[in-house]
């Protein structure tokens, strides 16, 4: 089992345990691959739900550039809803899991 496969399995478990979501493994794999090498870096692999600049980066680089969404208040609401779903008190919010949840939330699976 490759390192990436191990991480994908860990993300699927996180989705099930912390979010109550059964992962679409095909989509989760594509989202994880889309994250690139950041998933192997401890700092880059997680998203801080309380850091405004980090949330702005997720909004600009992922929601607007990757998913092609227009900048609006809906993006902030969607991001807040996903962070809430993942659990604000949960320290390790994996980037791939947050991106997966955002992709599902905005119904943009077709991007992958």
Helices and strands as residue ranges (DSSP letters): H 3-19, H 25-34, G 36-40, H 52-57, I 58-66, H 73-86, H 95-105, G 109-111
